[in-house]
Amino acid sequence: MQKIINSLVLLLLLLASSPVFCAPDAAPDRERGEGPFKRLILRGVIVINGEGAPPIGPMDVVIEGNRIASIVNVGSPGVPVKESERPEAGEDDRVMQLEGYYLLPGFIDMHAHFGGDDQGAPAEYPAKLWLAHGITTIREPGSFNGLEWVQNHQRRSEKNTIAAPRIVPYLGFGMGADGPFLEPEEARVWVRGIASDGASGIKFFGAPPEIMAAALDEARNQGLGSAMHHAQLDVVQWNVLDSARAGLTSMEHWYGLPEAMFEDQVIQDYPADYNYSNEQDRFGQAGRLWKEAAPPGSEKWNTVRDELIELDFTLDPTLTIYEASRDLMREMNADWQQDYAHPSLWAFFQPSRYAHGSYWFDWTTADEIAWKQNYQLWMQFLDDYKNHGGRVTLGSDSGYIWKLYGFGYIREMELLQEAGFSPLEVIRSATIEGAEALGMDDRIGSIRPGKLADLVITEYNPLENFKVLYGTGHFRLNDDNQPVRVGGVRYTIKDGIVYDARELLSDVREIVIEARADAGTGPGPVRLPYVPE
C-alpha cells in the first residue's frame, strides 16, 4: 500500500511541477557574429575578472582562436598608453579599440529554460536575448522539450553553427520513464540511462525518500550534477537538508529551505481551504512561508546554514522570477515588454487557471506585502550564506511570470545587490561561482589566460549601475537636460566569436514585430482595457 501511495505522490509531483512541452521551432543557422579569429586584440579595456578582484586597466587582452592567450597591463588610467608595451598586431590580426570599456567574463544563467509550445516563441528568441545580455552559458534545467531537442542545440552551439550560449542539459527526473518509480533500482536504471544518453545532470521535484536517495547516489556515481525544486507535495518528508546530505549539488528557488528551519512545527501552516492545484493558493501561501521558519541568527538558522556550506551546497535562488508576486504592475509594465515581449509569451503570462505561473486570479495588496516580507528574510539568508563562505549563483527562470529572457537575468543581479551583495560579489556569483557549480571553472567563469574567450564588453561601468547591462539601457538625464537611454551590453564574445549585442536585439525585435503582425495584435503587448463591472 505504501508503494502505491508513494507512486501516486510522485505522479502528482510530476504533473503539477514539471511542464512537458511540444518543442518550439529550432534555432536557425548562425548569421550573426564574427570569428573566431586567429588572433584578436581587445585594446585598452578595464578588466573585471570575475574572481573578486577589483577593476584594473587599461589592459590589452589577446585572444587566439577561442582562448584567452594573454592579458597585458599597458599603463595607468588618465595617462597616455605605453605603446611600446602593447602586444603588436600582425597584418591578419583583428583589433578592437575599446579604450575605457569594461570587460567581464561571460555570464552564466543557471536556470534558463528554452520554453516550449505553451510559451510559443521560437528557440532563436531566447537564444539571442541571452547572448545580447552577455549570457554565454546556460544550464537548461529539465529539458522539457526533450533531451534530444536540447542536445541538438547543445551540439550546434558547441560548433557555433547557431547564435546561442553553450548549453548544459539537465533532464527532469523520471522524464521518459514508464510511470513513477516504485523501487530504488528503477530510479538507478533511469539515471544510468540518461548518463549514457549524454545528460549533464538531473532536475528533481520530489519523490519518496528511498527513491530520492537512490537516484542521487547513482547521479553521484555517474558524475551527474543535480538540482531540485523542492515541491510542496513532498517537502515534509524531504527538505533541503535531506537533499544536501544525500548528495544534491544545488537547490533552485527556495522551497524546502524554510521547512528545514522549522522549530515549532513540521508542516507549513496552510489555510483549511488550500488546494495545491489552485496556483493562487500555491504561490500565495508560498509568500507566507519564510516567517514560519527560525528567525535570522537563531541557533537553528545558523546550524542549517553551516551544514549546507560544509556540504558544498549551491543556492540558485532565482529571486527575479517571483518578483511579480511583490509588485505585479511593475513586471507587467517593465520597459522591455513594449518591444521585446513575444505575443505568444505575453498571452502565456496572462492570468489563467490552466497555465503554470499565471496565478493572478485576484492578487491583492496583502499578497504583495506578504511577498515583500518573504523576500526580506530570503535575502537575509542568501547574504548570510555568502558571507560565511557559501556559494550563491545566478539563475533567472525566465519565460514565466512576466519575465523575459536576458532582462530577467540582469534584474537578478540587481536583486542580489538588494540582498546585500556588493557589485563585485554579484559579478562573482554570475561568473566563477556558476562555473564552479557546473564543474567548468577550469574553462569558463573568469578572465585568465588559457580559459575560453567568453567575455562581455560594455561601455559603462556595471559596478556603478547594473541597469547599464539591460538591452533597453539605463534611463537618465544627459548634460543637455535631455532624457536619454545609455548602455546595454555592446559586444558578447562566446568561444572567440564576437557578437554585436545591438544586432541581436534588432533581430529579436523583428521576430516580435512579425509575430505580432501574424497574430493581429498591433505594435505592442495586448493589455485588457479597464471596464468597471
N, C-alpha and C positions, 0 to 999 in steps of 0.2 A: 504493500500500500504506500509506504513512504517513497519508494522509487517512482510510483505513478504520480504522486504529488510533486516530487522534485521535477519530473519531466514536464508536468503542466506548468510549473513555475517558470522553467526555462523557456518553454514555448511562449508564454505571456511576455517574458522579458524581450525575446527576440521580436515579437510582433509589435510591442509598444515602444521599443527603444532603438531599433536598428532598421531604418527605412531601406528597402531594396528597390532600386530604380531601374527603369529602362535607360540604357546608356544614351547620352546626348551625342550629337554629331562629333566625330573625331576631329582633332586639330588638323588644319591643313598643313601642307609642306611649308617650310620656312621661306619667307621672302624678306624679312627684316634682319638687320644685324650684319656687321662686317667682321671678318676674321674667321678663325684665329689667324694672327699674323706670325710670320717667322720671328719678328721682333717688334714689340710695341713699347713705346716710351711715354709715360704719363709725366709731364713736366710740371714741377712746382707745386705739387699737391700738399695739403695738410693732412697727415695720416692719423686716423683714429683706429688703432689696430684691433680692437675687439676684445683684448685680453684684460682691459682695465687701465692700460697706460694712458696718460693724458695726450692731447693732440700734439703733434710735432711736425714742423715744416719750416721752409719748403723742402720737399723731398722729390726726387726723381725715382719713379718706380719702373723697372724694366720687366716686361713680360715676354717670355719666349714660348711661342705656341700657346698652350693653355695653362702655363705655370708661371708663378712669380719667380723671376731669376735673381733680382737684386733690388735693394731699397737704399738710396744714397741721399744723405743729407747734403744739400747744395747751398747752405747759407743760413742766414738768420732773418726773421721777419722784419720787413721795413727797410731792408738794405739791398743793394743790387746782388743778384745771384752770382756765385763764383763760377763763371763759365768754365774755367779750367777743371773744375771738379765734377762737371756734369758728364754722365755717360754719353759718349759720342754716338751720333746717329749715322748709320750707313745709308746708302742710296735707296735700299729697298725697305728700310725701317719705316714703320708708321709712327708719327709723333703727334701727340695731342697736347696743345698748350693749355694748361689748366692751372695757371698761377692763381693761388688764393682759393681754389676749390677744395672741398673736403672729400677725402677718400676713406671709405669704410668697407669692412668685409660684407659680402653678400648676406642678406638677412635669411633666416631660417624660420619658416612657418611650420610649427609642429602639429598644427591641427587644420589641415587645408583640404576640404572636400572639393572634388570637381563638381559635385551636384549632378542630379540625374534628370530624367524626363519631367519630373514634377516641377523642378525649377525652370526647365525649358530653354536654358541658354547653351549654345554650342561650347565645346571644350576650349576653343580659341579665346572665348570671352574671359574666363577666369585666368587662363594661362598668361595672356598679355597684361591683364591688370596686375597679376602678381609680379611679373618682370618689371612693369612700369613703376612699381613701388619698391624696387630693389630686392625683391624676394627671389633668390637664386636656388633655393632648395625647399621642398615641401615634404612633409610626412603626410601621406594620404591615409587617414585613419578609418579603416573599414572597407575601402574599395567596394562600395556598394553598387557600382556599375559593373562589377565583376572583376576578378583578379586579372583575367586575360586582357580585358579592355584597358585597365590601368597599366599593366605590364607592357602593352603595346606602346602606350605613351611614354612609359619609362625608357624603353629601348630607343624610341625615336628621339627622346630628349638627350639620352647619353650620346647618340650620334649627331645631335644638334640638327636634325632634319626638321624639327618643329621649334617654334619660338615658345619655350616653356622652361620653367625651373627644372632642376633634376628632381626626380620623384622617388620617394622611399615608400613602397606599398605595404601597408598593414591590411590584414583581412579581418572582417568581423567574425567573432568566434562562432563557429558552427555553420557558417555560410557554405551552402552546397551539401551539407550533411542530410541524410535521410531521417529527419526528425531530431528531437532533442537526444542528447547522450544520456543513456541510462546507467552506463558503467564507466568508471575511470579509464579503462583501457580503450574504450571507444573514443574518448577525448584525445588520448595519446596517439591513436592511429591517425586521427584527423590532423593533429599538429604535425606529425611526421610527414603527412601527405602535403600539406601546404608548404612546409620547408622544402620538400623535394620539388614543388612547383615553382619555387623562387620567391615566395613572400618574404618580406624582411621582418615582419612581426605580426602580432595579433592585437585586435582591439576587443576587449571584453565589456560586457554589460552586466553580467551576473550569471550565476549558476549555483547549484548545490555545492557546499564546501568541498566534498570529496572530488567533484568534477573539476572545480577551480584548481584545487591543489595539484591534481594530476596534470592538467593542461599547462599550468605554469611551470611545473617541474620539467615536463617534456619540452616546453619552449626554451627553457634554460639549456637543456641537453642539446637542443638543435641550434643553439646560438641565435634564437629569435628575440627581438625586442618585444615589449608588451606594454599596452596602455589600457586604461579602464575608465569607463564612465560607470560609476557605482550606482546603478539604477535603484530607485526606492523599493522596488518589489523584492529585492533580495538583500538589502543592506543590513538588515537586523542581524542576519547570521554571517555576514561577510563584509566588514568595513575596510577602510584604507589600511589599517594596521594589519589585518589578516592578509590582505593582498601583498603588502610590502614584505611581510615575514615569509610569504610563500614564493617570493621572487619577482613580483611585478616590478617593472622598471620605471613606470611613470603613471601618474593619475591625471585624468582630464577633468576640467571644471573644478568642482569642489565637493561634489556629492560623496558621502562616505567619510569625509574628514570630520565634520562636526559630530557625527554619530560616534566616532572613535573617542570623542572627548565628552560624552555624556557622563554625568556624575549621579544625578538623582532620577534617572530613568533609563530605559533600554530602547524604547521606541519613540520616534517623533510624536509630538502631541497633535495628532490630526483632528480636525473637526469631525463630528459624528457623520456628517453627510459627505465627507470627502470621497472622491472617486478618481483613481489614478488615470483612468481613460478620459476624464474631463481635463483638457490641457490647462484650463484656467485654474482648476484645483491644483493640478500638478505643479505649475510654476508659481502660482500664488502662495502656496504653502512652503515651497522651497525658499521663498524670500523671507520666511519667518523662522528658518531653521537655526541659523548661527547663534541667535540669542538663547537657544536652549542648551548650547554647549558650555563647557567650563570657561570661565572668563579669562581674558588675557593675563598672562603672568602667573596663573594659578599652577599648582603642582601638576594637575592633570594636563593642562595645556603644555607645560614645559616638558613633561615626560613623553607625550606623544610626539612633539616636535623633535626632541633629541633622538628618539628611537628611529624616526623616519630618516633623519640626517645620517645616523650611524649606518643605516641600511643603504645609503647612497641613492635615496629615492628622489625622483624628479617630480616637481609640481609643474603642471602645464595648465595654468588657471583659466585661460580664455575669458578674462574679465569682460572683454568687449562684446561678446555675443549676448550677454544678459543685460546690456546697458539700457535697452528699451524698457526693461522692467522698472527702471528707476526714473525714466524720463522718455515716455513714448513719443511725444511730439518732437523732441529733439532728433530722434532717429528717423522718424518719418520724413522730416523736412531738412535733413542734412544736405549740405551744399552739393554733394556729388550725386544725389538722387536725380537731379534735373537732367543731367547729360549722360549719366552712366548706368542708370537703373534699367536693365533689360525688361521689356514689358511682361514677359512670362515670369521672370523672377519677382517683379513688382506685384503681379497677381498672386503669386505664391505667398508673399508676405501678408496679404490681407487676412483679416480675421476669418477663421474657418474652423468648424468642428472636425474637419477631416484631414487637415494638414498639420504636420508636426511643427511646433514653434509658432503657430499663428493663434495665440491664446488671448486675443484682445476682445473677449466676448463682452466684458463690462469692466474694463481696467480702471481702477479708481485712484484717487489721491492717496488713500490709505495703503493701497498695494504699492504705489511708488515709494511712499515713505518707508514702508517695511523693507523694501529692497535697498533703499539708501542706507538704512541702518545695518542691513545684512552685509553690504559692501564694506562698511567701516570695520567690522570685525574680520571679515575675509581678508581685506587688505592688510590689516594689522598682523594677521598670521603670516601672510606672504613676506612682509618686510622683516618680521622676526625670524622667519625661516632662513631668509637670505643672510641676515646679519649673523646668524650662528653657523654659517657655512653650508646651508642647503642650496640645492640647485633649483632655480626657477627659470622656466623657458617661456617663449612667446608663441602662442597659437591663437588663431583668430576664429576658426569655425564659421567663416563667412558663408553666405548662401542661405542663411536662415535669419529670422528675427531682424529684418531691415538692414542687415549688414552686407555691404558689397565687398567683393574680393579686393585685396590690396589696401583699400581705405580702412577696412576693419583692423588690419594689422598695424597700421600707423597709429590708429586710435588705441590699440593695446599698449603701445609704447607710452602714450600719454597717461593711461590709467595706471601703469606700473609706477610712473613718476608720482602720480597722485597717491599711490600706496606708500610712498616714502623712498623709493629707489632714486638714487641720483641719476642724472642722464647717462653718465658713463656706466653705471650699473645696469641701466636699461639696455644699452647697446651690448654689453657683455651677455646679458640674458638672450638677446636677439641673435647672437652670433656664436661665440665659442661655447656657451653653455648648451645651446641647441645641438651643436656639433658633437659635444661630449655625450649628450643623451642618446644620440644616434650612433655612437661609436665611430664617428667620422672626423674627429678633431685632428687626426694626422693629415687630413686632406683639405678641410674647409674650416671656416669659423673664425679665422684671424688672418691678419696680413703678415705673412712670414715667407721668406724665400723657400721655395720648394713646394709651397701649397698651391692648390688650384687657383687660377685667376678668376675668382668670384668676387666682384667688387661693386661698390655703389659710389657714384660721383654726384655731388650736389654742390651748387654754387653757394648756398647759405649754410651756416653752422647749425646742425641739428641739435647740438648740445644746448644752444640758446633757446631753441624753439622747435619741437618736433613737428609742428604744423608745416614747416617748410618742406617736409617729405610727402605731403599729400599731393595727389595728382591734380587737385584743384588749387594747390598753392596756399599761401598764407595771406589773409586779407588784412591790409594795413593802409595807413596814410603815408604818401610819399612827401618829399621835400617841397613839392609844388602844391601841397594841400589837396592832392587828388587821391581818392581811394583806389588802390591797385591790388593785384594778386601777384605775389612773388614766390619763387621757389618751385617745388616739385623736384623729384629726382631728375637729374639731367641725363645721365647715362647709367645703364646697368651692364656690367660685364659678367658674363657667365661662360666659363670654360674658355676664356680668352676672346670670346665674341662680344663685340661692342654693340649694344642696343641703344638707340636713341629713344628715351622714355616718351618723348613727345610724339614720336611717330606711332609708338604702341598705343598711346592714349587716343590718338586720332583714329586708329583702326577700330578701337573699341567703340568710339562714338559713332562711327559709320555702321558698325554691327547693330547698335541700338537704334539708330535712325531707320535703318532698313527694317528691323523687326517691328518697330512701331508703325511704320507705313503698312507693312503686311497685316498687322493687327488692327489697323484703322484707329489707332489711339491718339494720333497727333504728336506734337513735338515734345511733350513732357509726360511725366508719370500721371496716370489717371487717378484723380482724387475724388472721392464722393462729395457732392455738394452738401452743405448743411441745410436740411429741411426739417423744421420743427415738427414734431409729431402732433 
